[in-house]
Amino acid sequence: MKKIPLILILVAIFATAVFTSCERDQNDDFRKNAARDDIRVDNMMDDIVAEADQFSDFITIDKNGSKDGSKTFTIVNNPDGSVTVTVTYVNYSNPNFANSHVKNGIINIHIIGAPSDSTFIKFITFNNFTIDNNLITGSITITKTAPFTHTILLTNCMISFTDGTTYTRSGQKTRTQIEGMNTPYLIWDNTYEIVGTFTGTNRNNIAYVHEVTTPLVRKMAYHYIVQGVLHLEIGNRDIVIDFGDGTLDNLVDITINGTTYYDVQLTH
């Protein structure tokens, strides 16, 4: 049998190792981007909820601070005692909410009860509503379950991005306010702890599960979640996102199949 020179064997082993390493790096970059997308979608959904939060006892809080573009609303008192608020946005960006996305279109908020009532529900739907030109569809229901605690139910929500990709999300989270309780008509000093689970398909049409394993902490006046741990299962791959210890920054640690990438920057 003809012998293969040792040098050729070593070259082949080295080439295989390099190829495997590059392939792993590319796959991990792909998954890091998938994690960033998930966080971006979370920010968009929270931005919508923040808009609804500004209507409490039918007093808008938007006047607290400057804004770009226009935002107008109408309030209709329904025969059953509920209230319907229709909010119209034209190139609107509110810098009070640090995510400060540009909104266009209409959201409808059907409100049952008041913040001090045992029953307080807000049901949100959309009419040609976009965030940064990305179309939002589906519905969101915010339900008071205890003082300063609400469930946020996403039903058949979908973001249609400008590049033709889509991101779907359904599920529920529980949001508990831990700061800002003494200023009920000012939401921008609020801090929340959030737990919950969502499912859907991401922009690559891969099914995912989004589950909070350590409560996330969101400050309304800051761009990013500042604390907590999120577990993503995308396809058959596990991704763990650690948002840190409360430091105000745009850095997260992302662990993919046992390999941790530290101080990964998030985009706005």
N, C-alpha and C positions, 0 to 999 in steps of 0.2 A: 504494500500500500504506500502510495506517495505521501511523504511527510510535508506538512505545511510549516513554513518557517515561523519560528516563535515571534518574530517581529510583526508578521502579518496578523497573528492571533491577537497580539497586544493592541495593534492598531484597530482591529475590529471591535475588541472589547471597549476601547476608549471611545470609538465612534458611537457605539451603542449607548454607552453611558451618557455622552453629550446629548445625543438625540433624545433619550429618555428624560434627561434633566430639562432640556428646552421645551419638550412637550408638556412636562409637568408645570413649568413656569407659565406657559401659555394658557393651560387649563386653569391655573390658579388666578391669573390675571382676568380671565373670563368670569370666574366666580366672584372675584373682588368687584368687578363692574356690576355683576348681578346684585351683590350686596348693596352697592351704592344706589342702584335703581330702586331697591326695596325701601331704602331710607328716604329717597326722594319722593316716592309715592306716599309714604307715611307723612312727610311734611306737607304735601298737597292736601291730603285728607284733613290733617290738623288745621290747615289754613281755612278750609271750608267750615269746620266746626267752630273756629274762632269767629268767623263772620256771624254765625248763628248765635254765639255767646254774647254778641254785642246787643242783642235784643232781649232785655230783661225787664219785666213789667212794662214792655213796649216803650222803653226809653232807649234810644240809640246812644251808644257810647263812642261812636266814631268821631265825635267832635273833639275828643281828647287827643289832640296832636294834629300834625300836618298830614297832607295826603296829596297824591298825584292823580290826575284824571278825575272822573266823576263817579259818584255813587248816589243813587236816589232810591227812595223806597215809598211804598204805599202800604197802609194798614187797613184791613177790613175786619170789622167785628161781625162774626157769624152768629146766626140765630141760636146755635147750641152753646154759645158762650166762648167758643174757641176764637182764635184770631189767626188771620192769614197775612203774612208779611211778604210782599214781593219786592225783591231788591234787584235793581238794574245797574250793571257796571259798564263803564266805558273807559277802557285803558286805565283802570283803577289800581293803585298800589298804595297800601297803607303801611308806612314805615314803623308804626307802633308794633306791628307783628313782624318780628325780625326777618321772617322768611320773605316778606315783601314781594310776593309774586304778583304779576300783572293779570288782572281779571277782566273778562268781558262776558256779556250775556246776562242771564237771569237765574237767580235761585229763588225758590218759593219755600217759605218756612211756615208750616202750620203748627200753631202753638196751642196746647191744651194745658190749662192751669197757669200757675205763677210760681216763681222760685220758692216762696214760703209755703206753698201747698204740698200736701202729701203726694198728689199726682201732678207731675210737671213733665210734659213731653214736647219735644220739638221734632217734627218730621220734615226733612229737607229733600226737595226734588230740584231738577235742573231743566232749563230751557236754553239750549244752544250756549251753554256756559263753558268758558275756557279759562285755563290757568296757563299763562305763558304760551298761549295759542294751542294748548293741548286740550282736547274736548273731554269733558267729564260727563258720564251718564251713571244711572243707578239711583239709589236713595240712601239716606242716612237718618237713623232715628236715635235721638238723644233722650234718655229716660232717667229721671231722678229716682234713685233707689234708697238714698239716705241723705242727711244733710252733708253737702259738699261732695257727694259721690254720685256719679252718673255712669250708666252703660251707654256705649256708642256702638250701634249696630249698623254695619255696612251690608247692604243687600244688592247684589249684582252690580257692584261699582266697576267701572272700566274707565281707564285713561287711554284715549287714542292719541298717540304722540304724532308730532308733525312729520316724522320720518316714516309713518305708515305702520309702526309697531303698536301693540296694545299691551296693557297690563291690567289684569282683572283682580278683584279683591272682594271677598265676602267673609263675614265673621263678626266677632264682637270683642270689645275691650272695655275694661272698667277704669274710669279715671277718677282719682280722689284728689281733691284740692288740699294742699298742705301749707300754702302760703297765700296771703292776699285776701283772707276771709273778711277782714275788717273794711274792705273797700269794694262793696258788691257791685257798684256801677263803674268800676275801673278794672278791666280784666288784664291789663298789661303788666301788673305786678304779681299775677298769679303764678304759682308753681304747682305742678301736678305729678303724682305718681300714677303710672299706667301699667296694667297687666292685660293680657288677652292673647287671642289666637286668630289668625286669618289664613285663608287658603285662596288659591287662584292659579293663574298661569302668568308667567313673566313675559318680557318682551321677546324672548327667544322661544315662546310657546311651550315652555317647560313648566310642569306643575310644581308648586311650592307649598310649603307650610311655614308660616311665620308665627313663632311662639315666644312670648316674653318669659324668660326663666328667672330673671331678677328684675324687680320693678324698674321701669324706665322713669327718669326724672326729666320733665320738660319745663323750662322757664319760658313764659310767653314772650318775654322781651329779648330772647336770644335765638339765634338761627337754629341751633342744633340741640338734640337731646344731650344732656351732660352727664348722665349716669345710668347704669343698668346694663343688663345683658340680654341680648336677643339671639335666639336660635333659629336659623333658617335651614330647612331641608329642601334642596332643589334637586329634583330627580332623585337619585340615590346618593347624593353628596350632602354632607353636613357642613354648615358654616356657622360659626359663633362670632357675634359682634359684641365687643366690650366697649361701652361708651365712656368708661373711666370712672373717676371718683368725685365728680362734680365740678371739675375745672372747666371754665368757659373756653373751649377751643373747638376746632373742627377735626379733631383727631380721634380715630378709633383703632383698636386692635382687632384684627380679623384672623380667626383660626380656621383653616381649611384642612380637613382630614389630618389633624394633629400638628400641622405646621402653622405657626403664628407669625403674622406680619404686623409689626408694631408701627404705630403712628401713621396709619393710612389716612390721607387727607380726603375729606368729603367735599363735594362740590355743592354749590348753592342750588 
